[in-house]
Amino acid sequence: MIRGLVARLLRDTRASVALETAIILPVVFLMLVGSWETYAYMRATGIVERTAFTVGDLIARKSTLIDDAGTSDGDTIGTYYEAAREIARPLDLQGQGALILTAIVNTGGGPVISWQRRAPFGMSNATSQIGSEGGPPTLPADSDFGPPTVHLGDILIVAEVFHGFRPFVWSRSVWSDAPGQVTLYRRALFLARYGGIESLSVPGAPGS
């Protein structure tokens, strides 16, 4: 009788453990996946923001910027396309991102977009949220003080960076209905330090 009771208790214990394991394992899996996805999203967002800030700051320090996508000269705009790709690593800005650079000037008639260039790579559907070349800009309220004021003679440089972030990559084999790609977007605005880049220099022109 005692042996039978012990055997039954052992069977009951094993059954309870199996049931608890079956309940707990999916919860642990979801917690691990959720933690990883939160980290991956925050990391990607931080890299996109850092890329926009760094490229915008570098261009705002220039006094000459040549309208050339090449990288043979430190003054060509192509140098900053390449810099953005390197700064954004390990994100693939080349294949899954976009970079749009804009200059806003005020020569007396109010702010206007003097020039705008898009890096020749990445997402084809990325569109500037600032506006388009030749038109008035849509200045974002990036602080508690509202949109930045572009005073007479100011040159405002805007760097916009996009990245197609695809969540739940590792768990798609078991979760076919996982949410699809989302576009991360960050921009950075800087006043040009020295002037001179209210327009882009023509490649090969004297002084370029």
Wavefront OBJ file of the C-alpha trace (Angstrom):
o trace
v 0.000 0.000 0.000
v 2.778 2.453 0.963
v 4.657 1.672 -2.234
v 1.538 2.328 -4.287
v 0.941 5.631 -2.501
v 4.543 6.730 -3.080
v 4.350 5.779 -6.754
v 1.115 7.708 -7.182
v 2.575 10.774 -5.470
v 5.634 10.628 -7.754
v 3.395 10.386 -10.817
v 1.343 13.334 -9.601
v 4.508 15.360 -8.945
v 5.904 14.627 -12.411
v 2.584 15.562 -13.970
v 2.533 18.847 -12.034
v 6.090 19.666 -13.083
v 5.282 18.933 -16.711
v 2.195 21.127 -16.547
v 4.052 23.978 -14.867
v 6.836 23.728 -17.442
v 4.329 23.825 -20.286
v 2.830 27.001 -18.801
v 6.040 28.759 -17.801
v 8.210 28.154 -20.882
v 6.082 30.191 -23.323
v 5.954 33.040 -20.810
v 9.746 32.998 -20.419
v 10.151 32.869 -24.197
v 7.879 35.885 -24.678
v 9.751 37.819 -21.990
v 13.098 37.086 -23.642
v 11.800 38.029 -27.095
v 10.196 41.198 -25.722
v 13.397 42.239 -23.952
v 15.491 41.667 -27.059
v 13.062 43.516 -29.329
v 12.919 46.479 -26.953
v 16.717 46.635 -26.894
v 16.985 46.303 -30.695
v 14.422 49.068 -31.266
v 16.035 51.473 -28.811
v 19.486 50.743 -30.226
v 18.347 51.345 -33.818
v 16.577 54.554 -32.807
v 19.705 55.782 -31.053
v 21.891 55.052 -34.079
v 19.495 56.851 -36.445
v 19.434 59.867 -34.136
v 23.225 59.873 -33.781
v 23.663 59.696 -37.561
v 21.357 62.662 -38.199
v 23.026 64.712 -35.459
v 26.593 63.981 -36.543
v 26.091 64.529 -40.278
v 24.077 67.717 -39.730
v 26.729 69.083 -37.381
v 29.575 68.272 -39.792
v 27.891 70.020 -42.712
v 26.989 73.055 -40.598
v 30.720 73.543 -39.966
v 31.496 73.868 -43.687
v 32.017 77.097 -45.580
v 31.970 75.363 -48.985
v 29.972 72.344 -50.115
v 30.336 70.952 -53.641
v 27.370 69.385 -55.423
v 29.182 66.146 -56.227
v 28.265 62.649 -55.034
v 31.892 61.557 -55.186
v 34.190 61.266 -52.180
v 37.496 62.419 -53.665
v 37.266 65.790 -51.890
v 36.319 66.570 -48.292
v 34.108 69.404 -49.541
v 31.852 67.218 -51.710
v 28.394 66.381 -50.461
v 29.089 62.740 -51.375
v 31.644 62.614 -48.560
v 28.803 63.114 -46.095
v 26.658 60.472 -47.782
v 29.495 58.032 -47.163
v 30.022 59.338 -43.628
v 26.353 58.713 -42.827
v 26.615 55.102 -43.984
v 29.645 54.523 -41.792
v 28.207 56.295 -38.744
v 24.996 54.251 -39.028
v 26.759 50.884 -38.908
v 25.744 48.179 -38.087
v 22.429 49.442 -39.498
v 22.252 49.060 -43.266
v 21.598 52.634 -44.374
v 22.681 51.685 -47.884
v 19.914 49.125 -48.382
v 17.308 49.918 -45.722
v 17.683 53.607 -44.994
v 17.755 57.071 -46.507
v 19.463 60.403 -45.972
v 18.070 63.788 -47.025
v 20.051 67.001 -46.531
v 18.393 70.414 -46.725
v 19.532 74.030 -46.481
v 17.019 76.699 -45.432
v 17.922 80.360 -45.885
v 16.293 83.696 -45.183
v 17.362 86.472 -47.564
v 14.638 88.882 -46.559
v 11.441 87.344 -47.877
v 11.163 84.695 -45.183
v 12.716 81.237 -44.978
v 12.948 79.173 -48.156
v 14.561 75.839 -49.005
v 17.655 76.849 -50.952
v 18.779 73.342 -51.816
v 17.928 69.770 -50.953
v 19.829 66.606 -51.786
v 18.992 62.975 -51.213
v 21.733 60.378 -50.907
v 21.717 58.042 -53.940
v 20.912 54.911 -51.991
v 18.336 53.257 -49.774
v 14.572 53.551 -49.435
v 12.837 54.983 -52.506
v 9.702 56.000 -50.588
v 11.413 58.225 -48.005
v 10.140 61.804 -48.289
v 11.439 64.900 -46.554
v 9.196 66.205 -43.790
v 10.729 69.667 -44.203
v 9.469 70.414 -47.713
v 10.984 70.539 -51.185
v 13.608 72.685 -52.869
v 12.446 76.185 -53.806
v 9.458 76.168 -51.485
v 8.827 77.369 -47.943
v 9.984 74.926 -45.256
v 7.827 73.188 -42.702
v 9.880 73.857 -39.607
v 9.258 71.267 -36.879
v 8.689 72.168 -33.245
v 11.755 70.341 -31.972
v 11.678 71.962 -28.539
v 9.342 73.483 -25.987
v 9.897 76.859 -27.642
v 8.239 75.910 -30.921
v 9.705 75.880 -34.448
v 13.201 77.359 -34.850
v 13.296 80.955 -36.088
v 15.308 81.534 -39.265
v 16.492 85.133 -39.017
v 17.691 87.278 -41.898
v 20.967 85.859 -43.179
v 20.638 82.560 -41.330
v 21.432 79.250 -43.008
v 19.731 76.307 -41.328
v 21.009 72.812 -42.155
v 18.610 69.904 -41.688
v 19.724 66.266 -41.795
v 16.931 63.695 -42.026
v 17.720 60.002 -41.561
v 15.348 57.101 -42.185
v 15.748 53.400 -41.431
v 13.432 50.494 -42.179
v 13.385 48.575 -38.880
v 12.013 45.042 -39.065
v 10.985 43.746 -35.622
v 10.680 40.154 -34.445
v 13.179 38.834 -37.003
v 14.259 35.919 -34.826
v 10.759 34.849 -33.853
v 9.116 34.894 -37.292
v 9.687 31.159 -37.694
v 7.163 30.565 -34.897
v 5.110 33.757 -35.282
v 4.154 34.229 -38.898
v 1.822 37.154 -38.109
v 4.517 39.261 -36.419
v 4.275 43.021 -37.144
v 6.025 44.134 -40.332
v 8.642 46.769 -41.005
v 8.384 50.207 -39.434
v 10.267 53.311 -40.540
v 12.410 55.036 -37.943
v 12.890 58.746 -38.568
v 15.074 61.319 -36.883
v 16.172 64.804 -37.924
v 18.747 67.273 -36.666
v 18.824 71.042 -37.255
v 21.930 73.232 -37.079
v 22.715 76.840 -37.922
v 25.666 77.069 -40.326
v 28.706 78.381 -38.464
v 30.449 80.298 -41.211
v 27.966 80.851 -44.053
v 28.830 80.115 -47.658
v 26.672 77.007 -48.014
v 23.396 78.733 -48.778
v 24.028 77.282 -52.249
v 26.048 74.320 -53.464
v 29.200 74.906 -55.484
v 29.378 73.529 -59.025
v 31.937 70.722 -59.382
v 35.116 71.978 -61.026
v 34.242 75.662 -60.624
v 36.960 78.014 -59.294
v 37.043 77.863 -55.521
v 35.153 74.564 -55.349
l 1 2 3 4 5 6 7 8 9 10 11 12 13 14 15 16 17 18 19 20 21 22 23 24 25 26 27 28 29 30 31 32 33 34 35 36 37 38 39 40 41 42 43 44 45 46 47 48 49 50 51 52 53 54 55 56 57 58 59 60 61 62 63 64 65 66 67 68 69 70 71 72 73 74 75 76 77 78 79 80 81 82 83 84 85 86 87 88 89 90 91 92 93 94 95 96 97 98 99 100 101 102 103 104 105 106 107 108 109 110 111 112 113 114 115 116 117 118 119 120 121 122 123 124 125 126 127 128 129 130 131 132 133 134 135 136 137 138 139 140 141 142 143 144 145 146 147 148 149 150 151 152 153 154 155 156 157 158 159 160 161 162 163 164 165 166 167 168 169 170 171 172 173 174 175 176 177 178 179 180 181 182 183 184 185 186 187 188 189 190 191 192 193 194 195 196 197 198 199 200 201 202 203 204 205 206 207 208
